[in-house]
Every structure is written in C-alpha cells, then in structure tokens.
C-alpha cells in the first residue's frame, strides 16, 4: 500500500542526514570490485571515511592486502575477498560469505574491468573475449547475484556501475565501448525491472582520469588526453569516488537508471583517440 503524500516540514529539512557527513554510511557494508587500485581504491577510501565497512575484491591479492592495511591503519573498517568477476559460481559463493559474516550488503560498486588500446581491425579473438568477459559479463554476474540476495532477503540495495563515455564511440577501444554500452543498457533495463525490490541501478562514466590505468597508453596518446575536454586537464579518481557516493547513498535515493558523466565536458567537445590519432585524421 502506498504511503500518503506529506509535504516535508522545516524540521525534517533541519534534521535530514547530510549526504557527505562523516557518518553517512555508518553501519553499512559496501562492496567495491577492483578496489585495490585506481578508481576502485579511491572509492573504497571515500565510503570507508563516511563510516561504511568496505569489502574490496580483485584478482591480485597483494593489492587488496595493501589497500586494506592502509585503510585499517587509518582507523577505518575494511576487508577483502579474492575474487575473479568472471567466475559466476565463485561470485555467488562470495555473496553468501559476505552475508554470513556481516548479515547485509548495502551498496555494490562495479569497478573491476580493463581494456587495452588497439585498432579494432587488429583485435584477436582472445583480446576481444577478455575485455567483453571482464567489462560486460563480469559486471553482469556481480549485478545479478547482488540483486538476487537483496530480493530473496527482502532488503534494499544500490548498484553503481563504472562504465565509459560511449555516446560517440571510442576510437581504439571498440571492445570496451561495446562492453560498457552493454552495461549501460543493462542498467537502464534492470533499474525498471528491479524497482519493485527497492534496488537502484546507476552508472558513472569517467572521462580521462589520471590513475594507474594510464600505464596502458602510449606517450603519444597520453599527450593528447588532457586536450580531449574543454577543461583541458585530467580528472582524478576522487572525482569518480564522489560520484559513486552521490549515486550509491541517500543523496541518490530518487535516482535510478541514470548515467552520470564525469569527463570535464569531453563528450560535448573532445576528440579522444586511445591509440593516438592516425595520420589520416590529422
């Protein structure tokens, strides 16, 4: 039965929780895939500083160990699960373990994935499959298993998927463009399907963000990246972390099926070539 509509009072505004106050996520459990480096690590730090217990996942255990150590040394609450997001059954078991230990999961940030710059005509089958399996299938496995747990336990939840700025395509990154576009439209679809379970699903699309992932690109391509947006600079992992908190927490309580683009205006103006611009287009 729907609740009657009530106009909020001044008293409610005066006491409503601030979205970025120190205790915004107190008592909550947040899972960040790929949380041992880059955007995932920044996101883990921000949620933890806002009071959540952070669980980070990834395939490289030392990165996870080091990040959890840094968080706990700072007086924050964190743990990790060694998990490949391409392992469908392993993900199901991981969620069971999380609920057995903590009894809840409030937010999933789907950050794990990756790509390499290459002309699409030269992709090998293995190269294509690796990116699509990580960025599309892995994201979906994480989403679906999280949603099943929330549905079956009668709990609400929030999913934030890290995608890419794909409306105009992404030269030199057709594989990740295809995969991330798939995640975007999955998110839009299930945001409607899963609304009845009080599950929100949104995406954050980063532009050129300066982090460890930039090591995959050539100096030529890197020299052009900061010119691909009208602000003429790189963004930071912290920029993306703040967007994840905004969408994942109470500040995003009436937002679902949305893509928040954090690219310095690049989608409106920029010219981005992941491999560097070919001579033909110069």
C-alpha positions in Angstrom: 0.0 0.0 0.0 1.4 3.4 -1.0 2.1 5.9 1.7 0.1 9.2 1.7 1.9 12.2 0.3 3.2 14.5 3.0 4.9 17.8 2.3 8.3 17.9 4.2 8.5 20.3 7.0 11.3 22.7 8.1 12.0 20.4 11.0 12.6 17.4 8.6 15.0 19.5 6.4 16.8 20.6 9.6 17.5 17.0 10.7 17.7 15.1 7.3 21.1 13.3 7.0 23.8 15.1 5.1 24.9 13.0 2.2 28.6 13.6 2.8 28.8 13.8 6.6 31.2 11.6 8.4 28.5 9.1 9.4 26.5 8.9 6.2 27.3 5.2 5.7 27.7 4.2 9.4 26.7 0.6 9.9 26.5 -0.1 6.2 28.6 -2.6 4.1 29.9 -1.6 0.7 31.5 -3.9 -1.8 33.9 -2.4 -4.4 35.2 -4.6 -7.1 38.7 -3.8 -8.4 39.2 -1.9 -5.1 43.0 -2.4 -4.9 44.0 0.4 -7.2 42.9 3.5 -9.2 39.2 4.5 -9.1 38.2 1.5 -7.0 40.7 2.3 -4.3 39.6 5.9 -4.2 36.0 4.8 -3.9 36.8 2.4 -1.1 38.6 5.2 0.8 35.7 7.6 0.5 33.0 5.1 1.5 35.1 4.0 4.4 35.7 7.6 5.6 32.0 8.0 5.6 31.5 5.2 8.0 31.0 2.1 5.9 32.7 -1.3 6.3 34.5 -1.7 3.0 34.9 -5.0 1.2 37.2 -4.9 -1.8 37.6 -7.6 -4.4 40.1 -8.3 -7.1 42.4 -10.9 -8.6 45.7 -9.6 -7.3 45.9 -10.4 -3.6 48.8 -8.2 -2.7 47.0 -5.1 -3.9 44.0 -6.0 -1.8 46.2 -6.7 1.3 48.0 -3.4 0.9 44.8 -1.4 0.5 43.1 -3.0 3.4 46.2 -2.4 5.5 46.2 1.3 4.6 42.5 1.7 5.4 42.7 -0.1 8.8 45.9 1.8 9.7 43.8 5.0 9.2 41.3 3.7 11.7 38.7 2.6 9.0 36.9 -0.7 8.7 37.8 -2.9 5.7 38.4 -6.4 4.5 38.8 -8.1 1.2 37.7 -11.1 -0.9 40.0 -12.6 -3.6 37.6 -13.0 -6.5 37.6 -13.1 -10.3 34.5 -11.4 -11.5 34.4 -13.8 -14.5 33.7 -16.7 -12.1 29.9 -16.9 -12.0 29.8 -19.6 -9.3 32.6 -18.0 -7.3 30.7 -14.7 -7.1 27.6 -16.5 -5.8 29.7 -18.1 -3.1 31.3 -14.8 -2.3 28.0 -13.1 -1.6 26.9 -16.0 0.6 30.1 -15.5 2.6 29.5 -11.7 2.9 26.0 -12.2 4.3 27.2 -15.0 6.6 29.8 -12.6 8.1 28.1 -9.2 8.0 24.4 -10.0 7.5 23.9 -7.3 4.9 25.2 -5.6 1.8 24.1 -2.0 1.1 26.0 -0.8 -2.0 27.8 -2.6 -4.8 30.3 -0.5 -6.9 31.1 -2.5 -10.0 34.5 -1.1 -10.9 36.6 -4.1 -11.9 37.5 -4.4 -15.6 40.0 -3.2 -18.0 41.0 -2.7 -21.7 43.9 -2.1 -23.9 44.2 0.3 -26.8 44.2 -1.2 -30.3 42.7 -0.7 -33.7 39.6 -2.8 -33.9 40.6 -4.5 -37.1 43.6 -6.0 -35.3 41.7 -7.5 -32.3 42.5 -11.1 -31.7 39.6 -13.3 -30.6 41.3 -13.7 -27.2 41.7 -10.0 -26.8 38.1 -9.3 -27.6 36.8 -12.0 -25.4 39.0 -10.9 -22.4 37.6 -7.4 -22.5 34.0 -8.3 -23.0 34.1 -11.1 -20.4 35.6 -8.7 -17.8 33.7 -5.5 -18.6 30.3 -6.9 -19.6 29.9 -10.4 -18.3 31.7 -9.8 -15.1 29.7 -6.7 -14.3 26.5 -8.6 -15.0 27.4 -11.5 -12.8 28.1 -9.2 -9.9 24.9 -7.3 -10.5 22.6 -10.3 -10.8 23.9 -12.2 -7.8 23.7 -9.0 -5.7 20.1 -8.4 -6.8 19.1 -12.0 -6.0 20.4 -11.7 -2.5 18.5 -8.5 -1.9 15.3 -9.8 -3.4 15.4 -13.1 -1.5 16.2 -11.4 1.8 13.7 -8.6 1.4 16.5 -6.0 1.6 17.0 -2.8 -0.5 20.2 -2.2 -2.3 22.1 0.1 -4.7 24.4 -0.7 -7.6 26.8 1.8 -9.2 28.5 0.6 -12.4 31.7 2.2 -13.6 31.3 2.4 -17.4 32.8 4.7 -20.1 31.8 7.7 -22.2 30.5 5.9 -25.2 27.8 8.0 -27.0 30.1 8.8 -29.9 32.1 5.6 -29.8 35.7 5.3 -28.6 38.3 5.0 -31.3 41.0 2.5 -30.3 38.6 1.0 -27.8 35.8 -0.7 -29.7 35.9 -3.7 -27.4 35.4 -1.8 -24.2 32.9 0.6 -25.9 30.8 -2.4 -26.9 31.0 -3.9 -23.4 30.4 -0.7 -21.5 27.5 0.3 -23.7 26.0 -3.2 -22.8 26.4 -2.4 -19.1 24.7 1.0 -19.5 21.7 -0.5 -21.2 21.6 -3.5 -18.8 21.5 -0.9 -16.0 18.7 1.1 -17.6 16.6 -2.1 -18.1 17.0 -3.6 -14.7 16.6 -0.3 -13.0 13.0 -0.6 -14.0 12.7 -4.4 -13.5 14.2 -4.3 -10.1 12.5 -1.2 -8.8 9.9 -3.4 -7.1 12.6 -4.9 -5.0 13.9 -1.4 -3.9 17.1 -1.9 -5.9 18.5 1.1 -7.6 21.0 0.8 -10.5 23.1 3.7 -11.9 26.3 4.2 -13.9 29.2 6.6 -13.6 31.0 7.3 -16.9 34.6 8.6 -16.3 36.4 10.6 -18.9 40.2 10.8 -18.9 41.1 10.0 -15.3 44.8 10.0 -14.2 45.4 6.8 -12.3 47.4 3.6 -12.6 45.4 2.5 -15.6 47.0 5.2 -17.7 50.1 3.0 -17.9 48.4 1.1 -20.8 48.6 4.0 -23.1 51.3 5.3 -25.3 53.1 8.7 -24.6 51.6 10.0 -27.9 48.1 9.2 -26.8 48.7 10.5 -23.2 49.9 13.8 -24.6 46.5 14.3 -26.2 44.2 13.1 -23.5 44.2 16.3 -21.4 43.2 18.2 -24.6 40.1 16.0 -25.2 37.9 18.1 -23.0 37.3 21.8 -22.7 38.7 21.9 -19.2 42.0 20.7 -20.7 43.0 18.5 -17.8 42.7 15.0 -16.4 40.1 14.1 -13.8 41.1 12.3 -10.6 39.9 9.0 -9.1 38.5 11.1 -6.2 36.2 12.8 -8.7 34.7 9.4 -9.6 34.6 8.3 -6.0 32.4 11.3 -5.1 30.0 10.5 -7.9 29.7 6.9 -6.7 28.9 8.1 -3.2 26.3 10.5 -4.5 24.5 7.9 -6.5 25.0 5.0 -4.1 23.9 6.7 -0.9 20.9 8.7 0.3 21.7 11.6 -1.9 20.7 9.4 -4.9 17.6 7.8 -3.3 15.3 9.0 -6.2 17.8 8.3 -9.0 17.8 5.1 -10.9 18.7 4.1 -14.5 20.9 7.1 -14.9 24.4 7.7 -16.3 26.4 10.4 -14.6 29.2 11.5 -16.9 32.3 12.9 -15.3 34.5 14.0 -18.2 35.2 17.7 -18.0 32.7 18.3 -20.9 34.6 15.9 -23.2 31.5 14.3 -24.6 30.4 17.7 -25.9 33.7 18.9 -27.4 36.6 16.5 -27.2 38.4 14.3 -29.7 39.8 11.2 -27.9 41.9 8.5 -29.6 43.0 5.8 -27.3 45.9 4.8 -29.5 46.8 8.3 -30.6 45.3 10.0 -33.7 46.2 8.3 -37.0 47.9 10.4 -39.7 44.8 10.1 -41.9 42.8 12.2 -39.4 45.5 14.9 -38.7 
